Amino acid sequence: MGARSILMPDVGEGVAEAEIVEWTVKVGDLVKEDQVVAAVMTDKANVEIPTPVGGTVLWLGGAVGDVLAVGSELIRIEAPGLPDLPPPAPRKPKAAPAEALKPAPAAEPEEAPLAPQPAAPRPVATSGPPRAAGEKPLASPAVRLRAREAGADLRQVRGSGPAGRISHDDLTAFLERPAATSSPAQGRAPDTRVETIKVVGLRRRIAENMAEATRRIAHFSYVEEVDVTALEELRASLNATASESRPKLTLLPFLILGIVKAVADFPQINAHYDDDEDVIRRFGAVHLGVATQTPAGLTVPVVRHAETLSLYDVAREMKRVTEAARAGIGARDEMSGSTITLTSLGALGGIVSTPVINRPEVAIVGVNKMVIKPVWRDNAFVPRKSMNLSSSFDHRVVDGFDAASFIQRLRALIEQPALLFVGEGAK
C-alpha cells in the first residue's frame, strides 16, 4: 500500500498560484478515480481538481482560503500498488492579502488508517441537523443552481456523499419531504443563531477591490434626471419587429451607444489613472465594462471596442459576455481591461445610488429605475418616463465641470435618441 501525491495543476494563462475555495473530501474518505476532490480559484475562474487514482485520502495540503503555488502538494491519496512517499513536510500556506497579518497554522497530516475500509451505504436522509453550525454545504454547481431555482436552502439539506456532499437525490428528497406540521405558537422564542461565513474566493477579491478603490480614489457622484420617453418609444418600435438577427433590446445597448458618443467629446472620462506612476492614460478604444451579478458575486465582463459596434452588435456582444460571466466561463480578456463601466440594478435601481469606480478607471455610469411622472408641458401636465443617472468620478483627475458636462451630453443623446444614430446604421 503506497501513496500518490497530487499537485496543484498549472491551469494555464501564466497563473502561478490558486486559492482553495472548496474541499469535497476530508482525511479518511474513500475516493474513486476522476472524482473531484477540490475546487480552486484563479483570477475569476473556478477550477475543479479531480484525482487520477482511487484510494483513501491521507492528507490535505491546506484549508479553504489558503493560496497554493502551482506545483505544490495539494492532496495525498493512499492506494494499492503505489510506492511509499516520505511524510509531507509541514507547509506554511501563503495567506491571501486580506489575511496577511493573521498567522496561518501549517496543515498537519492526519494519521491514516492501516488499510482502506469499505464505505457503508449511505441512505438519503432528509431530517435531523444536516451539519455543524457555520459549516458550508458541499454541492456541485448544478445542484446549487437547481436549489436556487427551487428556493431551497442547501444548509438545511443532508448530504449522503463524501464529506456530506449533497447530490441531486439528496436535494430531491429534501424538496419532496412532507410539510412539517406546526403547533400553535406560544410566543416567539429568541433566535440566538450566529452564522459564521469565511470570506474566500471571488467574494474576498470583490471585498479587497472595493476597499482599495474607496481608499485610493477621491470619489464624487453626480446625479441627473433623464427623460426617456422618446427612447422607450423607439425601443418598443424596434422590438415589435424583433427577429433572430435583430433580437429584442433592453435599455442598456442604447446607453452604451450614448457613452461611446459622449466620451468622444470628453476623452478624459475614458481613461485610467495609474496613481503608482502618476500617469493618466486616455484611450481611443471604448472597452465598456458591464457590472454583472453572478452566483459567485459581482463581475465586470467587457464589451470590447464598443466604438466599432452598431446597436444590435452591442446588444449581442453584451448578452454574450454577461452570460459567459454568469456561467463562470468568461475568457480572461473578456473579464478585464475595461476603460469605463456601466452599472444597473434594473427595477431595483432605486432613486439614487453612489457606484464605486472600477479602479483604475476614472468614471462609472449608474442607471436607476424608470418611473412615470407628471411633467408640465405646453400648459398641461403630461405623463413622461424618466430615470436618474447616478455616476461617480475620480476627482483627482476629473473636474466637476467636466463630469457634469459629460453627463449632460449623455442626457441629450438619450432624450433625443435619433442623435445616437447620426452617421451610423442600426443594423
Contacts in CASP RR format, 6 or more apart in sequence:
PFRMAT RR
TARGET T0000
AUTHOR 0000-0000-0000
METHOD contacts of the structure
MODEL  1
MGARSILMPDVGEGVAEAEIVEWTVKVGDLVKEDQVVAAVMTDKANVEIP
TPVGGTVLWLGGAVGDVLAVGSELIRIEAPGLPDLPPPAPRKPKAAPAEA
LKPAPAAEPEEAPLAPQPAAPRPVATSGPPRAAGEKPLASPAVRLRAREA
GADLRQVRGSGPAGRISHDDLTAFLERPAATSSPAQGRAPDTRVETIKVV
GLRRRIAENMAEATRRIAHFSYVEEVDVTALEELRASLNATASESRPKLT
LLPFLILGIVKAVADFPQINAHYDDDEDVIRRFGAVHLGVATQTPAGLTV
PVVRHAETLSLYDVAREMKRVTEAARAGIGARDEMSGSTITLTSLGALGG
IVSTPVINRPEVAIVGVNKMVIKPVWRDNAFVPRKSMNLSSSFDHRVVDG
FDAASFIQRLRALIEQPALLFVGEGAK
1 78 0 8 1.000
1 79 0 8 1.000
1 80 0 8 1.000
1 81 0 8 1.000
1 82 0 8 1.000
1 115 0 8 1.000
2 78 0 8 1.000
2 79 0 8 1.000
2 80 0 8 1.000
2 81 0 8 1.000
2 82 0 8 1.000
2 83 0 8 1.000
2 84 0 8 1.000
2 85 0 8 1.000
3 58 0 8 1.000
3 76 0 8 1.000
3 77 0 8 1.000
3 78 0 8 1.000
3 79 0 8 1.000
3 82 0 8 1.000
3 84 0 8 1.000
3 85 0 8 1.000
4 52 0 8 1.000
4 53 0 8 1.000
4 76 0 8 1.000
4 77 0 8 1.000
4 78 0 8 1.000
4 79 0 8 1.000
4 82 0 8 1.000
4 85 0 8 1.000
5 73 0 8 1.000
5 75 0 8 1.000
5 76 0 8 1.000
5 85 0 8 1.000
5 88 0 8 1.000
6 37 0 8 1.000
6 49 0 8 1.000
6 51 0 8 1.000
6 52 0 8 1.000
6 73 0 8 1.000
6 74 0 8 1.000
6 75 0 8 1.000
6 76 0 8 1.000
6 77 0 8 1.000
7 70 0 8 1.000
7 71 0 8 1.000
7 72 0 8 1.000
7 73 0 8 1.000
7 74 0 8 1.000
8 17 0 8 1.000
8 18 0 8 1.000
8 40 0 8 1.000
8 49 0 8 1.000
8 68 0 8 1.000
8 69 0 8 1.000
8 70 0 8 1.000
8 71 0 8 1.000
8 72 0 8 1.000
8 73 0 8 1.000
8 74 0 8 1.000
9 47 0 8 1.000
9 49 0 8 1.000
9 70 0 8 1.000
9 71 0 8 1.000
10 70 0 8 1.000
10 71 0 8 1.000
11 18 0 8 1.000
11 42 0 8 1.000
11 45 0 8 1.000
11 47 0 8 1.000
11 70 0 8 1.000
13 43 0 8 1.000
13 332 0 8 1.000
15 42 0 8 1.000
15 43 0 8 1.000
15 70 0 8 1.000
16 69 0 8 1.000
16 70 0 8 1.000
17 42 0 8 1.000
17 67 0 8 1.000
17 68 0 8 1.000
17 69 0 8 1.000
17 70 0 8 1.000
17 94 0 8 1.000
18 40 0 8 1.000
18 41 0 8 1.000
18 42 0 8 1.000
18 47 0 8 1.000
18 67 0 8 1.000
18 68 0 8 1.000
18 70 0 8 1.000
19 40 0 8 1.000
19 41 0 8 1.000
19 42 0 8 1.000
19 65 0 8 1.000
19 66 0 8 1.000
19 67 0 8 1.000
19 68 0 8 1.000
19 96 0 8 1.000
19 200 0 8 1.000
19 201 0 8 1.000
20 38 0 8 1.000
20 39 0 8 1.000
20 40 0 8 1.000
20 62 0 8 1.000
20 63 0 8 1.000
20 64 0 8 1.000
20 65 0 8 1.000
20 66 0 8 1.000
20 67 0 8 1.000
20 68 0 8 1.000
20 200 0 8 1.000
21 39 0 8 1.000
21 40 0 8 1.000
21 41 0 8 1.000
21 46 0 8 1.000
21 64 0 8 1.000
21 65 0 8 1.000
21 200 0 8 1.000
21 201 0 8 1.000
22 38 0 8 1.000
22 39 0 8 1.000
22 64 0 8 1.000
22 136 0 8 1.000
22 138 0 8 1.000
23 37 0 8 1.000
23 38 0 8 1.000
23 60 0 8 1.000
23 64 0 8 1.000
23 138 0 8 1.000
23 163 0 8 1.000
24 35 0 8 1.000
24 36 0 8 1.000
24 37 0 8 1.000
24 38 0 8 1.000
24 39 0 8 1.000
24 138 0 8 1.000
24 162 0 8 1.000
24 163 0 8 1.000
24 165 0 8 1.000
25 31 0 8 1.000
25 35 0 8 1.000
25 37 0 8 1.000
25 38 0 8 1.000
25 57 0 8 1.000
25 75 0 8 1.000
25 162 0 8 1.000
25 163 0 8 1.000
26 57 0 8 1.000
26 60 0 8 1.000
26 162 0 8 1.000
26 163 0 8 1.000
27 57 0 8 1.000
27 58 0 8 1.000
27 59 0 8 1.000
27 60 0 8 1.000
27 110 0 8 1.000
27 112 0 8 1.000
28 56 0 8 1.000
28 57 0 8 1.000
28 58 0 8 1.000
28 110 0 8 1.000
28 112 0 8 1.000
28 113 0 8 1.000
29 56 0 8 1.000
29 57 0 8 1.000
29 162 0 8 1.000
29 163 0 8 1.000
30 54 0 8 1.000
30 55 0 8 1.000
30 56 0 8 1.000
30 57 0 8 1.000
30 116 0 8 1.000
30 117 0 8 1.000
30 118 0 8 1.000
30 119 0 8 1.000
30 162 0 8 1.000
31 37 0 8 1.000
31 51 0 8 1.000
31 54 0 8 1.000
31 55 0 8 1.000
31 56 0 8 1.000
31 57 0 8 1.000
31 77 0 8 1.000
31 162 0 8 1.000
32 51 0 8 1.000
32 54 0 8 1.000
32 55 0 8 1.000
33 51 0 8 1.000
33 52 0 8 1.000
33 53 0 8 1.000
33 54 0 8 1.000
34 50 0 8 1.000
34 51 0 8 1.000
34 52 0 8 1.000
35 50 0 8 1.000
35 51 0 8 1.000
35 54 0 8 1.000
35 162 0 8 1.000
36 48 0 8 1.000
36 49 0 8 1.000
36 50 0 8 1.000
36 140 0 8 1.000
37 49 0 8 1.000
37 50 0 8 1.000
37 51 0 8 1.000
37 57 0 8 1.000
37 75 0 8 1.000
38 48 0 8 1.000
38 49 0 8 1.000
38 74 0 8 1.000
38 75 0 8 1.000
39 46 0 8 1.000
39 47 0 8 1.000
39 48 0 8 1.000
39 49 0 8 1.000
40 46 0 8 1.000
40 47 0 8 1.000
40 49 0 8 1.000
40 68 0 8 1.000
41 47 0 8 1.000
41 200 0 8 1.000
41 201 0 8 1.000
41 202 0 8 1.000
43 332 0 8 1.000
43 335 0 8 1.000
44 202 0 8 1.000
44 205 0 8 1.000
44 299 0 8 1.000
44 328 0 8 1.000
44 335 0 8 1.000
45 328 0 8 1.000
45 329 0 8 1.000
45 330 0 8 1.000
46 296 0 8 1.000
46 328 0 8 1.000
49 74 0 8 1.000
51 75 0 8 1.000
51 77 0 8 1.000
53 77 0 8 1.000
53 79 0 8 1.000
53 82 0 8 1.000
54 77 0 8 1.000
54 79 0 8 1.000
55 77 0 8 1.000
55 78 0 8 1.000
55 79 0 8 1.000
55 116 0 8 1.000
56 77 0 8 1.000
56 78 0 8 1.000
56 79 0 8 1.000
56 112 0 8 1.000
56 113 0 8 1.000
56 116 0 8 1.000
57 75 0 8 1.000
57 76 0 8 1.000
57 77 0 8 1.000
57 78 0 8 1.000
58 76 0 8 1.000
58 77 0 8 1.000
58 78 0 8 1.000
58 109 0 8 1.000
58 110 0 8 1.000
58 112 0 8 1.000
59 75 0 8 1.000
59 76 0 8 1.000
59 88 0 8 1.000
59 107 0 8 1.000
59 109 0 8 1.000
59 110 0 8 1.000
59 112 0 8 1.000
60 74 0 8 1.000
60 75 0 8 1.000
60 107 0 8 1.000
61 68 0 8 1.000
61 73 0 8 1.000
61 74 0 8 1.000
61 75 0 8 1.000
61 76 0 8 1.000
61 88 0 8 1.000
61 91 0 8 1.000
61 93 0 8 1.000
61 107 0 8 1.000
62 68 0 8 1.000
62 91 0 8 1.000
62 93 0 8 1.000
62 107 0 8 1.000
63 93 0 8 1.000
63 107 0 8 1.000
64 136 0 8 1.000
64 198 0 8 1.000
64 200 0 8 1.000
65 96 0 8 1.000
65 99 0 8 1.000
65 198 0 8 1.000
65 200 0 8 1.000
65 201 0 8 1.000
65 204 0 8 1.000
66 93 0 8 1.000
66 94 0 8 1.000
66 95 0 8 1.000
66 96 0 8 1.000
66 104 0 8 1.000
66 107 0 8 1.000
67 93 0 8 1.000
67 94 0 8 1.000
67 95 0 8 1.000
67 96 0 8 1.000
68 74 0 8 1.000
68 93 0 8 1.000
68 94 0 8 1.000
69 94 0 8 1.000
72 91 0 8 1.000
73 88 0 8 1.000
73 91 0 8 1.000
76 85 0 8 1.000
76 88 0 8 1.000
76 109 0 8 1.000
78 112 0 8 1.000
78 116 0 8 1.000
87 109 0 8 1.000
88 109 0 8 1.000
90 106 0 8 1.000
90 107 0 8 1.000
90 108 0 8 1.000
91 106 0 8 1.000
91 107 0 8 1.000
92 104 0 8 1.000
92 106 0 8 1.000
93 104 0 8 1.000
93 106 0 8 1.000
93 107 0 8 1.000
95 102 0 8 1.000
95 104 0 8 1.000
96 200 0 8 1.000
96 204 0 8 1.000
97 208 0 8 1.000
98 199 0 8 1.000
98 204 0 8 1.000
98 207 0 8 1.000
98 208 0 8 1.000
122 160 0 8 1.000
122 161 0 8 1.000
123 160 0 8 1.000
124 158 0 8 1.000
124 159 0 8 1.000
124 160 0 8 1.000
124 167 0 8 1.000
124 169 0 8 1.000
124 170 0 8 1.000
124 173 0 8 1.000
125 158 0 8 1.000
125 159 0 8 1.000
125 160 0 8 1.000
125 170 0 8 1.000
125 173 0 8 1.000
126 157 0 8 1.000
126 158 0 8 1.000
126 170 0 8 1.000
126 173 0 8 1.000
126 174 0 8 1.000
126 177 0 8 1.000
127 158 0 8 1.000
127 177 0 8 1.000
128 158 0 8 1.000
130 137 0 8 1.000
130 155 0 8 1.000
130 156 0 8 1.000
130 157 0 8 1.000
130 158 0 8 1.000
130 159 0 8 1.000
131 137 0 8 1.000
131 155 0 8 1.000
131 158 0 8 1.000
131 164 0 8 1.000
133 193 0 8 1.000
133 194 0 8 1.000
133 195 0 8 1.000
133 196 0 8 1.000
134 195 0 8 1.000
134 196 0 8 1.000
134 197 0 8 1.000
136 197 0 8 1.000
136 198 0 8 1.000
137 154 0 8 1.000
137 155 0 8 1.000
137 157 0 8 1.000
137 159 0 8 1.000
137 166 0 8 1.000
138 159 0 8 1.000
138 163 0 8 1.000
138 164 0 8 1.000
138 165 0 8 1.000
138 166 0 8 1.000
139 147 0 8 1.000
139 154 0 8 1.000
139 165 0 8 1.000
139 166 0 8 1.000
139 171 0 8 1.000
141 295 0 8 1.000
142 168 0 8 1.000
143 154 0 8 1.000
143 166 0 8 1.000
143 167 0 8 1.000
143 168 0 8 1.000
143 171 0 8 1.000
144 154 0 8 1.000
144 295 0 8 1.000
145 295 0 8 1.000
146 168 0 8 1.000
146 171 0 8 1.000
147 153 0 8 1.000
147 154 0 8 1.000
147 157 0 8 1.000
147 171 0 8 1.000
148 295 0 8 1.000
150 171 0 8 1.000
150 175 0 8 1.000
152 171 0 8 1.000
152 174 0 8 1.000
152 175 0 8 1.000
154 166 0 8 1.000
154 171 0 8 1.000
156 174 0 8 1.000
157 166 0 8 1.000
157 170 0 8 1.000
157 171 0 8 1.000
157 174 0 8 1.000
158 164 0 8 1.000
158 166 0 8 1.000
158 170 0 8 1.000
158 174 0 8 1.000
159 165 0 8 1.000
159 166 0 8 1.000
159 167 0 8 1.000
159 170 0 8 1.000
160 167 0 8 1.000
160 169 0 8 1.000
160 170 0 8 1.000
161 167 0 8 1.000
161 170 0 8 1.000
199 207 0 8 1.000
201 296 0 8 1.000
202 296 0 8 1.000
202 297 0 8 1.000
202 299 0 8 1.000
203 296 0 8 1.000
203 297 0 8 1.000
206 297 0 8 1.000
206 298 0 8 1.000
209 359 0 8 1.000
210 356 0 8 1.000
212 359 0 8 1.000
213 356 0 8 1.000
213 357 0 8 1.000
213 358 0 8 1.000
213 359 0 8 1.000
214 356 0 8 1.000
216 275 0 8 1.000
216 359 0 8 1.000
217 357 0 8 1.000
217 359 0 8 1.000
217 394 0 8 1.000
217 396 0 8 1.000
218 394 0 8 1.000
218 395 0 8 1.000
218 396 0 8 1.000
219 354 0 8 1.000
219 356 0 8 1.000
219 357 0 8 1.000
219 392 0 8 1.000
219 393 0 8 1.000
219 394 0 8 1.000
219 395 0 8 1.000
220 392 0 8 1.000
220 393 0 8 1.000
220 395 0 8 1.000
220 400 0 8 1.000
220 403 0 8 1.000
221 354 0 8 1.000
221 355 0 8 1.000
221 390 0 8 1.000
221 391 0 8 1.000
221 392 0 8 1.000
221 393 0 8 1.000
222 390 0 8 1.000
222 391 0 8 1.000
222 392 0 8 1.000
222 393 0 8 1.000
222 400 0 8 1.000
222 403 0 8 1.000
222 404 0 8 1.000
222 407 0 8 1.000
223 352 0 8 1.000
223 388 0 8 1.000
223 389 0 8 1.000
223 390 0 8 1.000
223 391 0 8 1.000
224 388 0 8 1.000
224 389 0 8 1.000
224 407 0 8 1.000
224 408 0 8 1.000
224 411 0 8 1.000
225 386 0 8 1.000
225 387 0 8 1.000
225 388 0 8 1.000
226 386 0 8 1.000
226 387 0 8 1.000
226 388 0 8 1.000
226 389 0 8 1.000
226 411 0 8 1.000
226 414 0 8 1.000
226 415 0 8 1.000
227 375 0 8 1.000
227 384 0 8 1.000
227 385 0 8 1.000
227 386 0 8 1.000
227 415 0 8 1.000
228 251 0 8 1.000
228 370 0 8 1.000
228 385 0 8 1.000
228 386 0 8 1.000
228 387 0 8 1.000
228 414 0 8 1.000
228 415 0 8 1.000
229 384 0 8 1.000
229 385 0 8 1.000
229 386 0 8 1.000
230 415 0 8 1.000
230 416 0 8 1.000
230 417 0 8 1.000
231 251 0 8 1.000
231 254 0 8 1.000
231 414 0 8 1.000
231 415 0 8 1.000
231 417 0 8 1.000
232 251 0 8 1.000
232 370 0 8 1.000
232 385 0 8 1.000
234 417 0 8 1.000
235 249 0 8 1.000
235 251 0 8 1.000
235 254 0 8 1.000
238 246 0 8 1.000
238 249 0 8 1.000
238 426 0 8 1.000
239 248 0 8 1.000
239 249 0 8 1.000
242 248 0 8 1.000
242 249 0 8 1.000
245 312 0 8 1.000
246 312 0 8 1.000
247 312 0 8 1.000
247 315 0 8 1.000
247 316 0 8 1.000
247 319 0 8 1.000
249 311 0 8 1.000
249 312 0 8 1.000
249 315 0 8 1.000
250 315 0 8 1.000
251 344 0 8 1.000
251 367 0 8 1.000
251 370 0 8 1.000
252 290 0 8 1.000
252 318 0 8 1.000
252 342 0 8 1.000
252 344 0 8 1.000
252 367 0 8 1.000
253 311 0 8 1.000
253 312 0 8 1.000
253 314 0 8 1.000
253 315 0 8 1.000
253 318 0 8 1.000
254 311 0 8 1.000
254 414 0 8 1.000
254 417 0 8 1.000
254 420 0 8 1.000
255 342 0 8 1.000
255 365 0 8 1.000
255 367 0 8 1.000
255 410 0 8 1.000
255 414 0 8 1.000
256 288 0 8 1.000
256 303 0 8 1.000
256 306 0 8 1.000
256 314 0 8 1.000
256 318 0 8 1.000
256 342 0 8 1.000
257 311 0 8 1.000
257 314 0 8 1.000
257 413 0 8 1.000
257 420 0 8 1.000
258 410 0 8 1.000
258 413 0 8 1.000
258 414 0 8 1.000
258 420 0 8 1.000
259 286 0 8 1.000
259 288 0 8 1.000
259 306 0 8 1.000
259 340 0 8 1.000
259 342 0 8 1.000
259 365 0 8 1.000
259 410 0 8 1.000
260 286 0 8 1.000
260 288 0 8 1.000
260 306 0 8 1.000
260 307 0 8 1.000
261 409 0 8 1.000
261 413 0 8 1.000
261 419 0 8 1.000
261 420 0 8 1.000
262 269 0 8 1.000
262 406 0 8 1.000
262 409 0 8 1.000
262 410 0 8 1.000
262 413 0 8 1.000
263 269 0 8 1.000
263 270 0 8 1.000
263 286 0 8 1.000
263 340 0 8 1.000
263 406 0 8 1.000
264 307 0 8 1.000
265 406 0 8 1.000
265 409 0 8 1.000
266 402 0 8 1.000
266 405 0 8 1.000
266 406 0 8 1.000
266 409 0 8 1.000
267 282 0 8 1.000
267 284 0 8 1.000
268 280 0 8 1.000
268 282 0 8 1.000
268 362 0 8 1.000
268 397 0 8 1.000
268 398 0 8 1.000
268 402 0 8 1.000
269 340 0 8 1.000
269 362 0 8 1.000
269 363 0 8 1.000
269 393 0 8 1.000
269 398 0 8 1.000
269 402 0 8 1.000
269 403 0 8 1.000
269 406 0 8 1.000
270 282 0 8 1.000
270 283 0 8 1.000
270 284 0 8 1.000
270 286 0 8 1.000
270 339 0 8 1.000
270 340 0 8 1.000
270 363 0 8 1.000
271 280 0 8 1.000
271 281 0 8 1.000
271 282 0 8 1.000
271 283 0 8 1.000
271 339 0 8 1.000
271 361 0 8 1.000
271 362 0 8 1.000
271 397 0 8 1.000
272 280 0 8 1.000
272 281 0 8 1.000
272 283 0 8 1.000
272 339 0 8 1.000
272 360 0 8 1.000
272 361 0 8 1.000
272 362 0 8 1.000
273 279 0 8 1.000
273 280 0 8 1.000
273 360 0 8 1.000
273 362 0 8 1.000
273 394 0 8 1.000
273 396 0 8 1.000
273 397 0 8 1.000
274 280 0 8 1.000
274 281 0 8 1.000
274 360 0 8 1.000
275 360 0 8 1.000
275 396 0 8 1.000
280 362 0 8 1.000
280 397 0 8 1.000
283 339 0 8 1.000
284 307 0 8 1.000
285 304 0 8 1.000
285 305 0 8 1.000
285 307 0 8 1.000
285 339 0 8 1.000
286 305 0 8 1.000
286 306 0 8 1.000
286 307 0 8 1.000
286 339 0 8 1.000
286 340 0 8 1.000
287 302 0 8 1.000
287 303 0 8 1.000
287 304 0 8 1.000
287 305 0 8 1.000
287 306 0 8 1.000
287 337 0 8 1.000
287 338 0 8 1.000
287 339 0 8 1.000
288 302 0 8 1.000
288 303 0 8 1.000
288 306 0 8 1.000
288 338 0 8 1.000
288 339 0 8 1.000
288 340 0 8 1.000
288 341 0 8 1.000
288 342 0 8 1.000
289 300 0 8 1.000
289 301 0 8 1.000
289 302 0 8 1.000
289 303 0 8 1.000
289 338 0 8 1.000
289 340 0 8 1.000
289 341 0 8 1.000
289 342 0 8 1.000
289 358 0 8 1.000
290 300 0 8 1.000
290 301 0 8 1.000
290 302 0 8 1.000
290 303 0 8 1.000
290 318 0 8 1.000
290 321 0 8 1.000
290 322 0 8 1.000
290 341 0 8 1.000
290 342 0 8 1.000
290 343 0 8 1.000
291 298 0 8 1.000
291 299 0 8 1.000
291 300 0 8 1.000
291 341 0 8 1.000
291 342 0 8 1.000
291 343 0 8 1.000
291 344 0 8 1.000
291 355 0 8 1.000
291 358 0 8 1.000
292 298 0 8 1.000
292 299 0 8 1.000
292 300 0 8 1.000
292 301 0 8 1.000
292 322 0 8 1.000
292 325 0 8 1.000
292 326 0 8 1.000
294 325 0 8 1.000
294 326 0 8 1.000
294 328 0 8 1.000
295 326 0 8 1.000
296 328 0 8 1.000
299 325 0 8 1.000
299 335 0 8 1.000
300 335 0 8 1.000
300 338 0 8 1.000
300 341 0 8 1.000
300 358 0 8 1.000
301 321 0 8 1.000
301 322 0 8 1.000
301 324 0 8 1.000
301 325 0 8 1.000
301 330 0 8 1.000
301 334 0 8 1.000
301 335 0 8 1.000
302 321 0 8 1.000
302 333 0 8 1.000
302 334 0 8 1.000
302 335 0 8 1.000
302 336 0 8 1.000
302 337 0 8 1.000
302 338 0 8 1.000
303 309 0 8 1.000
303 314 0 8 1.000
303 317 0 8 1.000
303 318 0 8 1.000
303 321 0 8 1.000
304 317 0 8 1.000
304 333 0 8 1.000
304 334 0 8 1.000
306 314 0 8 1.000
309 317 0 8 1.000
310 424 0 8 1.000
310 425 0 8 1.000
310 426 0 8 1.000
310 427 0 8 1.000
311 420 0 8 1.000
311 421 0 8 1.000
311 425 0 8 1.000
311 426 0 8 1.000
311 427 0 8 1.000
312 426 0 8 1.000
312 427 0 8 1.000
313 427 0 8 1.000
321 330 0 8 1.000
321 334 0 8 1.000
324 330 0 8 1.000
324 331 0 8 1.000
324 334 0 8 1.000
325 334 0 8 1.000
325 335 0 8 1.000
338 358 0 8 1.000
338 361 0 8 1.000
339 361 0 8 1.000
340 361 0 8 1.000
340 363 0 8 1.000
340 364 0 8 1.000
340 365 0 8 1.000
341 357 0 8 1.000
341 358 0 8 1.000
341 361 0 8 1.000
341 363 0 8 1.000
341 364 0 8 1.000
341 365 0 8 1.000
342 364 0 8 1.000
342 365 0 8 1.000
342 366 0 8 1.000
342 367 0 8 1.000
343 355 0 8 1.000
343 364 0 8 1.000
343 365 0 8 1.000
343 366 0 8 1.000
343 367 0 8 1.000
344 366 0 8 1.000
344 367 0 8 1.000
345 353 0 8 1.000
345 367 0 8 1.000
345 368 0 8 1.000
345 369 0 8 1.000
346 367 0 8 1.000
346 369 0 8 1.000
347 369 0 8 1.000
348 369 0 8 1.000
349 367 0 8 1.000
349 368 0 8 1.000
349 369 0 8 1.000
350 368 0 8 1.000
350 369 0 8 1.000
351 368 0 8 1.000
351 369 0 8 1.000
351 388 0 8 1.000
352 368 0 8 1.000
352 388 0 8 1.000
352 390 0 8 1.000
353 366 0 8 1.000
353 368 0 8 1.000
353 390 0 8 1.000
354 390 0 8 1.000
354 392 0 8 1.000
355 364 0 8 1.000
355 366 0 8 1.000
355 390 0 8 1.000
355 391 0 8 1.000
355 392 0 8 1.000
356 364 0 8 1.000
356 392 0 8 1.000
357 363 0 8 1.000
357 364 0 8 1.000
357 392 0 8 1.000
357 393 0 8 1.000
357 394 0 8 1.000
358 364 0 8 1.000
361 394 0 8 1.000
362 393 0 8 1.000
362 394 0 8 1.000
362 397 0 8 1.000
362 398 0 8 1.000
363 391 0 8 1.000
363 392 0 8 1.000
363 393 0 8 1.000
363 394 0 8 1.000
363 398 0 8 1.000
363 403 0 8 1.000
363 406 0 8 1.000
364 391 0 8 1.000
364 392 0 8 1.000
365 389 0 8 1.000
365 391 0 8 1.000
365 410 0 8 1.000
366 389 0 8 1.000
366 390 0 8 1.000
366 391 0 8 1.000
367 387 0 8 1.000
367 389 0 8 1.000
367 390 0 8 1.000
368 387 0 8 1.000
368 388 0 8 1.000
368 389 0 8 1.000
368 390 0 8 1.000
369 387 0 8 1.000
370 385 0 8 1.000
370 386 0 8 1.000
370 387 0 8 1.000
371 385 0 8 1.000
371 386 0 8 1.000
371 387 0 8 1.000
372 383 0 8 1.000
372 384 0 8 1.000
372 385 0 8 1.000
372 386 0 8 1.000
373 383 0 8 1.000
373 384 0 8 1.000
373 386 0 8 1.000
374 381 0 8 1.000
374 382 0 8 1.000
374 383 0 8 1.000
374 384 0 8 1.000
375 381 0 8 1.000
375 382 0 8 1.000
375 383 0 8 1.000
375 384 0 8 1.000
375 386 0 8 1.000
377 384 0 8 1.000
389 407 0 8 1.000
389 410 0 8 1.000
389 411 0 8 1.000
391 403 0 8 1.000
391 407 0 8 1.000
393 400 0 8 1.000
393 403 0 8 1.000
412 419 0 8 1.000
413 419 0 8 1.000
413 420 0 8 1.000
END
